[in-house]
Structures are given as C-alpha cells and as structure tokens.
C-alpha cells in the first residue's frame, strides 16, 4: 500500500505494480496507478485558489484537524504486508502517526516504511530503501545508478557555464521559495538558487525580498499543480508587477518533475537545465515547461 505518489512511481519502476493494492487520490503516474484502490483522499474543499488553500490548511492544522481521509477499512480488506508513508510534510500526504493509529486500531501487522528525503541524493537513496523492503535490491540499484549517470551527463554538458541566478516559487499566495531537494536540482541544472534552503523546509517569503533577490529566472512550480495550473499562477505573478522586467518567468509541471521525490526529479533537472542554458541543452519540452514572459 502506497500513501505517497512518489512511492507509487518507484514501486512501479521496480516492477511491482501488480503487487500494489492501494494508492492515494493523487497517484497518477504511471497511468496504471489509477486502476488501484484509492485509500487516501483529501479532506480539503474543492476548487480553492492558492490563498484559500493556504488559509484552510493553516486553520485545520491549528485546530488539530486532518487534511486527509484515510480509508481504515482498506487495511483490513486489502491486508497489505508493506505500507509506505512519510513524516516529511503533513500538508503533502497523510501523516505516519495517522497510519500507525489506524493500524493499531485494526490490528494490522504490516511493515511500515517511512520516507523522508530532504536532498536530491536522499531522494535517489529512497529507491534503495524501497528495494530493500521489497526484495528488489538489484533493480533498485540499476535505477539509482541510472539517475546518477544522467546527473553526471548533465554536469559534463554544463561544464564551464555561468550559473544563472534562479528563484523557484513552490507556492504563490502567499509566496514560498524553494527548499528540500529543489535547490539541489537548480544547482545540478547550472543555476544558483538565490533564496533556496537546501535540505530544509521551504518557507514563506515577502514579495519585496523576491523583487530584490537578483534572480534572472523565476520558475513557478506550485505543489499540487500540473503545467496548466502552474502557467495560470505564473501569469498572476507577472500581473502583480513585482518582478523586474528583465526577469524570465517560467511555469513547470510541478507534480511531474519538481515536488514529488521520485526519480523523475532527474527529468526535472534536465528541464531546468534547458530553461537556464538552452544553448547547451536545447529548449525544454513544451509539455513540461512554458515561458510566460
């Protein structure tokens, strides 16, 4: 049972798709994941804008209310032997404490694997953790080697480039700049994160600080948004007129390539590299990224 979209991706990549019995409502890659039973859903109202989502999340956390609904009955009916969850962000997925409570209540004895990567290296290493827990160590090693080989290819291709000052927005209202593994991704892509916090939680930022950050490129990749939604929010940022006219503003499919800690982050590095250094890497895939201004 996978309670993380990133873990679902990894399980399928390790050839374990037929053994996955339960996933979250956000698990959409590979497409076969949509055929699995959904055991975790959002408790947030639908059709909220970013400011409303932020307000509701903060209020529910303050009130001690859940942000996700966990189908407790699924633990009994599906009888998983392994449950993969996280303790990284209560906003991103059901918290491990809720999983533990449900399993204790139902008498479920499944092994629980908690993933909490904070850097790009730790994201890649998490493939090995899942491989160890599922007796697919050899395949996991292949996946991790491929990730690191591809990163080495990017590094060789970008050797000698002038690093471009880059700011990534993980949320737009209020503004949150990049944390966790994202500054690593920017660095691997030949950029320099001007407000990022490598290996730390992303934090809110004042627009006046963003305006004066010196960023040459702003990438809008809000958590939970695909390219269309990210583009709309990037256009709203531009409409605020808080960025210097010389700044390039891009929108990127965040769910696919930025915010989910899976091997697809390596694809995200390639997309960032194409945004920052198209003369070396070519233009980014228009299905993954689009320039707004």
Secondary structure per residue as TSV (DSSP state, phi and psi in degrees):
chain	resnum	aa	ss	phi	psi
A	1	X	-	360.0	125.9
A	2	X	B	-110.6	122.9
A	3	X	-	-105.5	21.1
A	4	X	S	-139.2	128.5
A	5	X	H	-56.5	-37.5
A	6	X	H	-65.8	-40.6
A	7	X	H	-66.2	-37.2
A	8	X	H	-60.3	-45.0
A	9	X	H	-57.8	-46.1
A	10	X	H	-65.0	-43.0
A	11	X	H	-58.5	-44.1
A	12	X	H	-66.8	-38.2
A	13	X	H	-65.1	-28.1
A	14	X	T	-85.9	6.6
A	15	X	T	79.8	23.8
A	16	X	-	-108.4	16.3
A	17	X	G	-56.2	-36.8
A	18	X	G	-71.7	-13.9
A	19	X	G	-97.8	-7.1
A	20	X	-	-77.4	122.9
A	21	X	-	-108.5	-19.9
A	22	X	E	-149.6	143.7
A	23	X	E	-140.8	-179.1
A	24	X	E	-96.3	168.1
A	25	X	T	-65.6	-17.9
A	26	X	T	-91.5	-8.7
A	27	X	-	-73.3	103.5
A	28	X	-	-128.0	7.7
A	29	X	S	-140.6	131.9
A	30	X	S	-66.3	169.3
A	31	X	G	-54.5	-28.0
A	32	X	G	-61.6	-22.0
A	33	X	G	-62.4	-25.4
A	34	X	G	-69.5	-12.6
A	35	X	G	-87.0	-6.4
A	36	X	S	-88.6	158.8
A	37	X	E	-67.2	134.0
A	38	X	E	-87.2	121.3
A	39	X	E	-114.9	-4.3
A	40	X	E	-139.5	126.0
A	41	X	E	-129.0	163.8
A	42	X	E	-79.0	142.9
A	43	X	-	-97.9	5.2
A	44	X	S	-85.8	148.0
A	45	X	-	-61.7	154.1
A	46	X	S	-82.8	162.4
A	47	X	S	61.3	39.2
A	48	X	-	-94.7	146.8
A	49	X	-	-84.2	170.8
A	50	X	H	-55.3	-40.6
A	51	X	H	-65.0	-40.7
A	52	X	H	-67.6	-40.5
A	53	X	H	-60.3	-46.4
A	54	X	H	-59.1	-43.4
A	55	X	H	-66.1	-43.9
A	56	X	H	-65.9	-43.5
A	57	X	H	-60.9	-47.4
A	58	X	H	-61.8	-40.4
A	59	X	H	-68.1	-41.0
A	60	X	H	-68.8	-37.6
A	61	X	H	-64.9	-42.1
A	62	X	H	-62.1	-34.7
A	63	X	T	-86.9	-2.2
A	64	X	T	73.1	23.6
A	65	X	-	-92.6	155.6
A	66	X	-	-78.5	147.9
A	67	X	S	-97.6	-12.8
A	68	X	E	-132.8	151.8
A	69	X	E	-106.6	122.8
A	70	X	E	-102.7	126.4
A	71	X	-	-77.4	92.3
A	72	X	H	-62.3	-36.4
A	73	X	H	-60.9	-25.1
A	74	X	H	-64.6	-29.6
A	75	X	H	-64.1	-37.1
A	76	X	H	-77.1	-43.9
A	77	X	H	-71.9	-38.6
A	78	X	H	-89.8	-23.0
A	79	X	-	49.1	59.7
A	80	X	-	-69.8	151.8
A	81	X	S	-97.3	-18.3
A	82	X	E	-140.3	132.1
A	83	X	E	-120.6	124.2
A	84	X	E	-106.2	124.9
A	85	X	E	-141.1	-165.7
A	86	X	E	-145.9	160.9
A	87	X	S	-132.8	28.0
A	88	X	S	-90.7	-42.6
A	89	X	-	-152.9	117.2
A	90	X	T	-67.7	-17.1
A	91	X	T	-84.7	-26.3
A	92	X	T	-86.9	-28.4
A	93	X	S	-165.0	165.8
A	94	X	-	-57.4	135.4
A	95	X	B	-74.3	147.3
A	96	X	H	-60.8	-30.6
A	97	X	H	-64.3	-35.4
A	98	X	H	-67.9	-36.6
A	99	X	H	-65.5	-46.3
A	100	X	H	-59.9	-42.0
A	101	X	H	-63.1	-43.6
A	102	X	H	-65.0	-42.4
A	103	X	H	-67.3	-39.4
A	104	X	H	-65.4	-40.9
A	105	X	H	-63.8	-38.8
A	106	X	H	-91.8	-5.9
A	107	X	T	72.5	26.3
A	108	X	-	-78.0	133.3
A	109	X	-	-110.1	19.4
A	110	X	-	-62.2	149.5
A	111	X	E	-70.3	140.8
A	112	X	E	-112.8	123.8
A	113	X	E	-110.5	119.4
A	114	X	E	-103.9	126.0
A	115	X	E	-109.2	127.9
A	116	X	-	-138.4	54.4
A	117	X	-	-69.6	140.0
A	118	X	-	-118.2	-14.7
A	119	X	S	-126.7	167.9
A	120	X	H	-64.6	-39.9
A	121	X	H	-60.4	-41.1
A	122	X	H	-68.6	-31.8
A	123	X	H	-61.8	-47.1
A	124	X	H	-63.3	-41.6
A	125	X	H	-62.6	-28.3
A	126	X	H	-63.8	-25.1
A	127	X	H	-62.2	-40.6
A	128	X	H	-65.8	-36.1
A	129	X	H	-63.2	-43.3
A	130	X	H	-68.1	-38.4
A	131	X	H	-60.3	-41.8
A	132	X	H	-65.1	-36.6
A	133	X	H	-77.4	-15.3
A	134	X	T	-121.2	12.3
A	135	X	T	58.1	37.7
A	136	X	-	-125.0	41.3
A	137	X	H	-60.2	-41.2
A	138	X	H	-62.9	-46.4
A	139	X	H	-64.2	-41.5
A	140	X	H	-61.3	-39.9
A	141	X	H	-62.2	-40.3
A	142	X	H	-61.5	-43.7
A	143	X	H	-64.1	-45.4
A	144	X	H	-64.4	-40.5
A	145	X	H	-62.5	-42.5
A	146	X	H	-61.4	-42.7
A	147	X	H	-59.1	-47.3
A	148	X	H	-72.0	-33.6
A	149	X	H	-63.9	-42.1
A	150	X	H	-65.8	-40.1
A	151	X	H	-63.2	-37.2
A	152	X	H	-65.8	-36.0
A	153	X	H	-65.3	-42.6
A	154	X	H	-59.2	-45.4
A	155	X	H	-60.1	-42.6
A	156	X	H	-65.1	-40.0
A	157	X	H	-69.1	-29.0
A	158	X	T	-98.6	6.9
A	159	X	T	-56.0	128.3
A	160	X	T	86.4	-2.9
A	161	X	-	-71.0	153.8
A	162	X	-	-81.9	121.9
A	163	X	-	-66.7	129.9
A	164	X	E	-91.1	135.5
A	165	X	E	-68.9	123.3
A	166	X	E	-130.9	140.3
A	167	X	E	-127.4	127.7
A	168	X	E	-112.1	132.2
A	169	X	E	-99.5	114.8
A	170	X	E	-84.0	-14.1
A	171	X	E	-155.7	154.1
A	172	X	E	-116.7	-18.3
A	173	X	T	-150.3	90.6
A	174	X	T	-76.3	166.6
A	175	X	E	-74.8	134.1
A	176	X	E	-127.9	131.6
A	177	X	E	-98.2	173.8
A	178	X	-	-72.1	141.6
A	179	X	E	-140.9	-162.7
A	180	X	E	54.5	-127.0
A	181	X	T	-87.5	-8.7
A	182	X	H	-65.8	-42.7
A	183	X	H	-58.6	-33.3
A	184	X	H	-62.6	-42.7
A	185	X	H	-61.6	-43.5
A	186	X	H	-62.5	-43.1
A	187	X	H	-62.7	-43.3
A	188	X	H	-65.1	-22.8
A	189	X	T	-92.6	8.1
A	190	X	T	84.7	25.7
A	191	X	E	-117.5	178.1
A	192	X	E	-133.4	115.1
A	193	X	E	-72.9	117.6
A	194	X	S	-83.5	-19.8
A	195	X	S	-132.6	8.4
A	196	X	-	-75.5	158.7
A	197	X	E	-125.2	90.3
A	198	X	E	-58.0	128.8
A	199	X	T	72.9	10.0
A	200	X	S	-123.2	164.4
A	201	X	-	-63.6	145.0
A	202	X	-	-67.0	152.1
A	203	X	-	-135.2	160.2
A	204	X	B	-67.0	151.7
A	205	X	-	-138.1	143.1
A	206	X	-	-76.7	142.5
A	207	X	H	-62.4	-33.5
A	208	X	H	-64.9	-31.6
A	209	X	H	-72.8	-35.2
A	210	X	H	-65.8	-42.1
A	211	X	H	-59.1	-39.4
A	212	X	T	-99.9	15.3
A	213	X	S	-72.5	-19.0
A	214	X	-	83.3	13.4
A	215	X	-	-67.2	133.1
A	216	X	S	-85.5	-30.0
A	217	X	E	-131.9	132.7
A	218	X	E	-115.3	125.0
A	219	X	E	-110.2	124.2
A	220	X	E	-99.8	112.9
A	221	X	-	-140.1	73.3
A	222	X	-	-76.1	136.4
A	223	X	T	-55.8	129.7
A	224	X	T	91.3	2.1
A	225	X	-	-116.7	138.0
A	226	X	-	-87.0	-172.0
A	227	X	H	-62.1	-42.6
A	228	X	H	-60.0	-47.4
A	229	X	H	-66.9	-39.8
A	230	X	H	-63.6	-37.7
A	231	X	H	-64.2	-43.7
A	232	X	H	-61.3	-41.3
A	233	X	H	-71.1	-34.5
A	234	X	H	-64.3	-38.9
A	235	X	H	-64.0	-36.0
A	236	X	H	-65.7	-39.3
A	237	X	H	-61.1	-45.7
A	238	X	H	-60.8	-40.5
A	239	X	H	-65.7	-22.1
A	240	X	T	-67.0	-22.0
A	241	X	T	57.8	41.2
A	242	X	-	-102.4	-4.2
A	243	X	S	-109.4	143.6
A	244	X	-	-57.1	147.4
A	245	X	T	-63.6	-22.2
A	246	X	T	-77.7	-12.1
A	247	X	-	-75.5	133.1
A	248	X	E	-80.0	134.4
A	249	X	E	-119.1	125.0
A	250	X	E	-123.0	150.2
A	251	X	E	-113.5	140.7
A	252	X	E	-131.2	145.2
A	253	X	-	-64.2	97.3
A	254	X	H	-69.4	-44.8
A	255	X	H	-61.9	-35.9
A	256	X	H	-78.3	-36.7
A	257	X	H	-129.3	-1.4
A	258	X	T	-129.6	-49.8
A	259	X	S	-97.0	-16.0
A	260	X	S	-95.0	119.5
A	261	X	-	-76.1	76.5
A	262	X	S	-131.1	174.6
A	263	X	T	-58.2	-17.7
A	264	X	H	-66.7	-11.7
A	265	X	H	-60.7	-29.4
A	266	X	H	-65.3	-38.5
A	267	X	H	-60.6	-38.7
A	268	X	H	-61.8	-38.6
A	269	X	H	-59.6	-42.8
A	270	X	H	-62.7	-37.7
A	271	X	H	-66.2	-44.9
A	272	X	H	-59.9	-42.7
A	273	X	H	-61.3	-38.0
A	274	X	H	-70.0	-32.4
A	275	X	H	-69.1	-45.6
A	276	X	H	-81.7	-32.2
A	277	X	-	-138.8	64.9
A	278	X	H	-63.3	-24.4
A	279	X	H	-66.7	-26.0
A	280	X	H	-96.7	-34.8
A	281	X	H	-115.5	-3.9
A	282	X	-	80.2	169.8
A	283	X	-	-71.4	148.7
A	284	X	-	-69.6	155.4
A	285	X	-	-59.4	121.8
A	286	X	T	-63.4	-16.5
A	287	X	T	-80.4	-11.2
A	288	X	T	-110.7	-29.7
A	289	X	E	-150.5	148.0
A	290	X	E	-142.8	141.5
A	291	X	E	-84.7	130.8
A	292	X	-	-94.8	-37.7
A	293	X	-	-158.9	360.0
